[in-house]
Amino acid sequence: MSMHSSRPEVRSTHDVIVIGGGPMGLSTAWQLSKRNAKTLLLEQFTFFNQLGSSAGVSRQFRLPYPEEYMVKLVKQSIPFWHELQSLTPVPLMDKVGTLWFGDPAVHSTEGNIAEAEKALKALDVPYTSLTAAEIERQYHFRDLPSSYTGIFQADGASIDLLATQRTLYNWNAASPFVTILEEAPATRITQSEGTFEVVTPKGSFFGKKLVLVPGPYANNVFNLLDFSIAATYWNMASAFYKKTRPDIQYPTWFVFQEPDGTNGNEFYGFPEVSWNYPGYIRVASDFVMQPLDSPEQRTSVPNPQELAYTAQWVRDHMTGLEPVPQFTSTCMVALSKIANKELLIDFAPPHVPNHKDIVIYATGWAAKFVPLLGRILADLALDGHTPFDISPFATGTTYFQPLQAGRQKTNASTK
Ligand code: BEZ
């Protein structure tokens, strides 16, 4: 596939400019193009980079959530995944099921097992309840406390996020409605007579609407429009462990446990997948010992203590693996202060002129929603509303903050 970008049409006006060329931006451009909207997709680095929250190539698709509205949203995403899958012969998911297990009393960032069971039941999603002994026997874990319980939900999968992005990229590159441009960070955004001008090192571009999907680089873009999001940044560590028993396969899984001192003690993992270090499985920690104040503080070196805690857990509780972390990786996510670290889908705050012409997705883990979120963001940009219930995510009034007067005007302004 050619990595070069289509030539931008400088000074013509786009219906929508999408800022951020990760999975969400690519998906939004896909959905916009299906409505014949003239779209410009800007990526600050290169496409398929490993610098955002989508880094690490595989992601979990799962239905268990403690909130019914999240389970419903995952269900609603399924036909959109099928549509995206129809565009490529490459499987976008490996359906191995989701195993949620651990201490039933724990309420973590991902929720609580009993609450998830309740939400799955309410939405008629089939699942199996498991005891600690059943989890060990059926899913290859060992030496679990006997009080642990679990659920297995068969529709869970490991998402091939790189193939997902390539499918979306190829569609957009072939679409007469989409112009894609990489190494084009927005450095200034102004407005005049209902048109936005987005300045980049590759030129200035005009658009009637904006969709902002900059992942963890949210504030680099939001600051250009005189607001910021209250967020913390997690540079999450993961590592691949060599399988010593090629015959066993893990599901995608997540273990809920009480923190133990500095050890956040929650871990998650993936099956062996054909597209990423075959012969190995990936295990990650779902806690970060040193959150960052901004993405610029990040290094690509995973926190060694987080890796060590994870390796210890692998050694103590998993079978068929060499318990030595290899091929480490990190992914960085911006998380709002929302307790359950959810998604924020909203318009820009009201002090920004024409704020309803600026659609935003920020924070949280949303790979499982990629094709659906593109549709929702395209609806919001073109229609100002969407038939999908996004009311739980319209939390900008709480988490967006105006920039302090005088701080922002070095290279950004709104007229
Ligand atoms: C998720 O499925 O959203 C998720 C899984 C593991 C860690 C964080 C998020």
Residues whose N, C-alpha, C, O or C-beta is under 5 A from the ligand:
A	BS01	BEZ	Q60 Y268 D286 W365
